[in-house]
């Protein structure tokens, strides 16, 4: 057979912009106190396992130097690493990249696992398996796992505001529900509006007696917490509205060019504000929806097609087919949950405020005549179509068919 038809293994690696020649592969299993390391140079070699104190980057560099000496690799040997996305976030990725290491952040839910009911599970075993999968990924296997897109520090920081707003709102709702529950134990219902402190003192139980003193004191403290959280909610809402007001004088459809900006961070922020302003021009899209979709999705991610938009939001179907069995398992829910929740909320708003649009008409024709369960399924499908339509609207400026723009 002619050697011209034989391709060496490095040819596949080179197409993925991986370094040719010897490579040191590193997998990190991150823990609270200890990090487990697994190092290898490729297939056929048992990974070298080591443990270092958590967050000790100096110890990590020493282990890399020792591994290069033990495996007889030159000091300039490139290092390719990976770790699972988790509570440590992306700071480690940025630290590794700054040290010249090509790092990958892996979606832990996409990692292959043994399906046996009983299997050995330990951190060092996980690290060894992870480094073997890293070698497969570096050799060009695109289905070995899914990698997490790493935002810039500015884009990551910009997501803090609306996430804090969601957390504080949920905390306030939890306290109010707890107050309603405490009052219900005494046979009392009370609307928590107005001067609640005075209303609590005037409340009478089922037998006409006032609330017990300890319970009344606790309800007073709970209401003080509600007032504190309400103050935070109002401040966060005003801060969230500020970027839209700052972009009010800009041309809605104008996208700033990063080359015209003196700083890439300023250009990214200007682009995000312009996108929020552009989305807010659509009927049914408010400031909350525009903020979440832009900050979490459109301002820093690059999509090639609509399938990627739906997949990253976790709104794609997951069919199950085996032999004669064939059923749908629902949406994957494997993407950004903040975007997914906001997309479903947007779908309900779209049906109310954009009834003449093509998407609302499509929903009415396919799901409008069904029961509540079928309508909920249809709203999820509508949410996926809406995300794709909004992505195209931001990329091309083409308004979704039949959609109404605000005055």
N, C-alpha and C positions, 0 to 999 in steps of 0.2 A: 504494500500500500504506500502511496506517495506520502512523504512527510509534509507536503504542502497542505494536506487536509487535517493535519493534527495540530491542535491548538494547546499550548501549555496552559497550566492552571492560572498563571499570572495574567493571561490575556483578559480573562473575565474580571479580575480584580482591577486591572488598569482602567477598564471602562467605567468603573464606579469611583474613579479618582482616588483609589487607595494606593499607598506606596508599593512599589515593586521591590523584590528582594526580600531579605529577612525582616520580619515584623514581630514585635512583641505585643501579644494580646493580653489585656488586663480586664478582669471583671471584678466589680466591687459589690459585696453584699453589705448594705449599710445597716448598722444597728445603733442603738442609743449609746452603748458603752464601747463596743468593739466593732471594727470593720474587718470582714473576711475578704482576703484577696485570692484570686486564682490567676496564674500567669502561665502562658504557653506560647510556643512559636508556631503552632499549627496542628493539623490532624496527626494522629499516631504518636503523640507525646502526652504523657500524663501531666495534667496541670500541676503547677507548683503552688501549694497552698500556704498562705501566711495570714497572720492576724496582727492588726495594729490598733492603737487607741483611736476611738472615733474622732473625726475632724482634725487629726494630726497629719497635716500635709507634709511636714518635714519627714515623718516616719514613712509616708508613702513614697517620697522621693528616694529615701535610703533603700527601701525594698526594691524599687525599680532598678537602682544601680546594682544591687546584689544579684538580682535576677539576670541582668545582662552579663555579669561576670560568670555566674553559674552556668548559664546557657551558652557562653562563649559568643556573645554578640558584641559588636563594636558599640562604643558609647553613642554614636550618632544614629543607632537603630531607631526607626520610628515606632511610636507606641500608639496602639488603638485600644480604647477602653470603652466600657459601658457600665451602666448601673440602672436599676429600676427606679422609675419615678415614684416619689413618695413624699414623706413629710420634710425631707431635706430640701426639696424644691430644686432650684437650678443653680444655686451658688456654687456647688461642686463642679458642675459642668463648666461654668465660667472660669473657675480656678484651674481646671485641667486644660482647657483651651488656651489660657494665658501661658501655661507652661509648655505649649507646643504639642499637646496630646490631642489626637482626634477622638473625641468622645461622642457617645450616642446615649441618649436617654430613652429607655425602653418602657413601653406600656406594660405593666406587670400582668394585666389581664390577658394579654395576647401571647404569653409565654406557654409553650407546650408543657403539659404535665402528664405523669403516669395516671391512667384511669383506674388502676387497681384500688380497691377499697382501703387496703393497708399498704403503705409504701413508706420507705425511709424518708425522713424530712429533717434536715439540719442546715444551718447556715453555710457550712463549708461545702456541703453537697450542692446547695443552690448555686454557690459561686462557681463550682466546677462545671455545672451544667450550663451556666450562663456564658462562661468563656468559650465553651464548645459551640454554642449557638452564635456567639460573636464571630468566630472563625467562619461559620457557614454564611453569615450575613456579609462578611467582608469578601468572601469568595463569590458573591453574586446571587445568593438565594434570596429573592425578594419576599418570600412568604414565611420566613423563619419567625418573624415577629413584626410588631408595629412600633415605630419610633414616635416619640413625642416631639412636637415642634416647640422649640425653645424661644420664647419671646425676648426681645431686648429688655434691658433693665428699665428703660423708660416706659415701654409698653406694659411690662408687668406691674410697675408702680401705678400706672393709670387705671388698672383694674381694681385697685384697693377701694376706691371711693364707693362704687356701686355695690361691691361685695359687702362692705361695711354697712351700707344702707339696708341691704337685704337682711343681714344678721341682726341689726338693731330693731328693724321692724318685726322680725320673727320673735325676738325677745320680748318686745312690748306686747305682742299678741299673746304670748305664753303667760305673762303676768296678769293680763286682763282675764284670760280664761281661768287662771287660778283663783282670782277674786270671785268670779261668777260661781266657781265650784264651791268655794268656802261659804258663800251666801246660800247656795242651794242646800247645804247640809242643815241650815236653819229654816228652810222653807221660805226663803226670801229671794225675790228677783229685783234687780236694781240696774237701771241704765247708767253706765259709768260715763256720764257727761255732766258738764256744768260743775257746780260746787259739790263734788263727791264727798269731801270731808264732812260738810254739814249734813248731807243726805244720809251718811252712815250713822250719824248720831241720832237721827230721827227715825231710823228703821226700827220696825217692831216685828218680832218673830210671830210664829203661828199662834201663840197664846197671848199676844199683846205685850210681852215683856221686851226690853231692849236687848241688843246683842250682848253676849258675855264680854267682860272688859278685856280679857286677853285676846279674844278674837277681834274685837274692835280695834285694839292697838295694832294687831298684825295687819288688818285691812288698811289701816292708815299708813303703815310702812310700805305696803304693797302699792298703794296709790301714789305715794311719794316716788317710788321707783318708776311707775308709769309716767309721771310728769317729767322725771329726769330723762327717760328714754324718748319722750315726745320732743323735748328740747333738742336732743341729738338728731332726731329724725328731721326736724325742720332745718337745722343747720346743714345737714348732709344734703337735703333736697335743694337748698339754695346753692350749695357748692356744685352740685350736679348740673344745675341750670346755668351756671356761669359760663362754661365753654360754649353753649349754644348762643348765649347773648353776645359773647365775644366774636362769634362768627356771623352775627346777624348782618353786619355791613358788607360781608364778603359776597362775591357772586356764588350762588348756591351750587352750580354745576362746575365751578372751577376747581381743579385738583392741583395743588401746589407741586412744583417740581423740586426734587431734592437737590438737584444741581444748582438751583438758584438760591438756596438757603445757605447761610453761613454755618449752620450747625445741623447735623442730620437729625438730632433729637427734636429741634424746633420744627424741622420740615415734617417729621412724622406726626408731631402734635397738631400742626396746622392741617395736615391731611385728615387726621381723625376728626377735628372740629368741622371741617368742610363736609365730611361724609355724614356726620351727625345732623348737620344743618340740612343736607340734601335729603336724608331719610325723613326728617321731621316735616318736610313739605308735603309728604303723602298723607292723605286722610287715613285715620286709624292708627297712625304711628305717632306716639307721644315721645316726650323726652326720655322717659325711663327705657322704653323699648329701643330707641335710637342709641342711647348710651351703651346699653349692654351689647347690642349687636355689633357696634363699631369697636368698642374696647376689647371685647372678647374674640371677635371674629375678623372683621373686614379691614381694620386699620393696619394690621401687621402680618396677616396671613396671605399667601398667594394660592389661589385656586386655579386649576387648569380647566375644570369642567364642572357641571352641576352635580355630578355624582359625588365628587369630593366634598362639595358643600353639604349634601345630605348625610354623607357618611360621618363627617367630622361632628355633626350635630347629633349623631346617634339616632337618626330618624329613618334609617333604611330597614327594609324587612329582613327577617332571618328565617328562610324556609328550612324545613326539616324533611328530608326524603331518605328513606331506607327501605328497600324492597317495595312492598305494597303500601307502606306508610308514607303519607305526604300531608304535611300540615304546616301552618304558619305559626311561628313562635312569638310574633309581635315584633316591634322595632328593637334594634340592637341595644340602644341606650349606652353605646360605647363611646360617645363623644362628649362634648362640653355640655354639662348639665345646665349651666346658667343660660346658654343659648337655647337649649332645647325647651326649657320651661318658658322662656320669653317668647319663643316662636309659637308655642301652643297658645299662649295668651294673645299674641298678635293675630292668630287665626280666628279666634272668637271675635276680636275687635274688627277684623277685616269683614266678617260676615255682617256685622252691624252697621259699619260706616262706609263700606264699599259694596253695597248690594248689587250694583250694576256692572261690576268688574267681571272680566272673563273667568277669573278664579272662583269668585263667589257663585257665578252661574254654573260652573263645573261642579262645585260642591252640591248645589241644589239639585242638579240633574242626577247625581250618583248617590247622594246620601240624604238629601232633604226629606224624602218620604219614608225613611226608616225610623226605627225606634231610637231611644236615647243611646243605647250601646253602639248602634251603627253610626249615629251622628258623631259620637266621640271618636270612633275609629276614623271617620272621614275628616275630622278636624286635624288629626295627626298627619294624615296625608296632605291636607291643605297646608299645614305648617311647613312641610318639606318643600312643596312647590313655591310657597311664599319666600322662603329663604333663597331659593335659586333665583326667583324673579328679582328680589332685592339686590342680590349679588350682580346680576346683569344690569340692573338699574344704576348701580354705583360704578360699574366698569364702563358702560356705554352711554349712560344717560337716557336710555330708552325707558319710558314709564310703562309699568305693567298694563296690559290691554284693559281698557275701560276704567282704569283707576282714576280717582279724582284727586287733584292737587288742592291744597289749602289756599285760601286767598292770601 
